[in-house]
Amino acid sequence: MITYSTRQKWRYKLKTIEEANNYGCIELSDWEIGFLDSISIQIADRDLSMKQSLALNKIYEKVC
């Protein structure tokens, strides 16, 4: 079961990545940009899959 805390962490990571991208602090591939756009829509009303969560974490680790 996905907890409220986990959902908040996803939102925080997504926001952090988006801000880092806006400030030029992270370089995202076309796939990563598309993935982030997709999950930003999905996260509003559905949970991420384990695979999506892992991909989000991998991108988040790139933030300087």
N, C-alpha and C positions, 0 to 999 in steps of 0.2 A: 504494500500500500504506500502510495506517495503522500508524504506529509506536507503540511503547509510550509514548514521550514525549507524543505527541498524546493518547493515552487518559488519561494522567495529568493533562494540562492540562484536558481536559474535566471530569474528576472534581473538580479544584481549583476550576474556575469554578463548577460546580454547587454545591459546598459553600459557596463564598464568597457566592453569590447567596442560598442558603438562610439563611445566618447573617445577612446584611444584612437580609433580610426579617424574620427573627425579632427583630432589634433595631430595626425600623422605619426602616431607613436606605435602603430602596428601596420604591417603590410599584409593585406588579405588577398587571397586568390579569388578568381571569379567564382569558383565553386563555394568557397567560404562565404562570400557575400550573398550568393543565392541561398545557401543553407541558413544563414542568419536571418535573411528576409522571411524565409519560410517558417522558421520556428518562432519568430516574433509574432506572426499571425496565429500560429497554432497554440502558443502558450496562453493566449487570451481565454481559451475555453477547453483546451485538452492538455493532458500531460505529455511530456516527452517520453519517447521510448528509451530504453537503456542505451542503445546505440547512438541516439541523438544526444543524450546527456553526456556520453563519453566524448563525442565530437565537439560539443560545446566546451567541455573542460579542456580539451586539447587546444582549441583556439584561444581560450582564456589564458592558458599558460604562456602564450606568445606576447601578452601585454607586458610592456616594459615598466 
